[in-house]
Amino acid sequence: MTEWTKRAGAFLLGRKTYEIFAASWPKSTDPADEIATVLNTRPKFVASRTLDKVTWNNSHLLKGKVAEEVAKLKTEDGGEIQVHGSGDLLQTLLQRDLIDTLRIWQFPLVIGTGKRLFGEGTIPRGAIRSPPH
């Protein structure tokens, strides 16, 4: 997880995930905690219809339509943009074909019904395969 997180040039977060992360990660100040260092220092772009401001270090509230703003971010320099959590935001990005790579970290837990990762309206995609030998 640490190596993947360190690849991020920026993070894209939905409101709920932003609020959870912003309440916790800034308290992790140990320089040896590489994930905390990355999350606390790199740019964070927050998609929200209800927040007026974001206060966590290097956070930016996206204005306007999320899909259009994310498409703009993808054209800028700055490396990989990672989405952590943010299930509702992921649905929007999947529906608009704005995700290049999915890295799914799963922690199986059965507690009844839950959200679907690939919900209604998800565009079918095939896996990238190596050419036959």
Rosetta blueprint (number, residue, H / E / L):
1 M L
2 T H
3 E H
4 W H
5 T H
6 K H
7 R L
8 A E
9 G E
10 A E
11 F E
12 L E
13 L E
14 G E
15 R H
16 K H
17 T H
18 Y H
19 E H
20 I H
21 F H
22 A H
23 A H
24 S H
25 W H
26 P H
27 K H
28 S L
29 T L
30 D L
31 P L
32 A L
33 D L
34 E H
35 I H
36 A H
37 T H
38 V H
39 L H
40 N H
41 T H
42 R L
43 P L
44 K E
45 F E
46 V E
47 A E
48 S L
49 R L
50 T L
51 L L
52 D L
53 K L
54 V L
55 T L
56 W L
57 N L
58 N L
59 S E
60 H E
61 L E
62 L L
63 K L
64 G L
65 K L
66 V H
67 A H
68 E H
69 E H
70 V H
71 A H
72 K H
73 L H
74 K H
75 T H
76 E L
77 D L
78 G L
79 G L
80 E E
81 I E
82 Q E
83 V E
84 H L
85 G L
86 S L
87 G H
88 D H
89 L H
90 L H
91 Q H
92 T H
93 L H
94 L H
95 Q H
96 R L
97 D L
98 L L
99 I L
100 D L
101 T L
102 L L
103 R L
104 I L
105 W L
106 Q L
107 F L
108 P L
109 L L
110 V L
111 I L
112 G L
113 T L
114 G L
115 K L
116 R L
117 L L
118 F L
119 G L
120 E L
121 G L
122 T L
123 I L
124 P L
125 R L
126 G L
127 A L
128 I L
129 R L
130 S L
131 P L
132 P L
133 H L
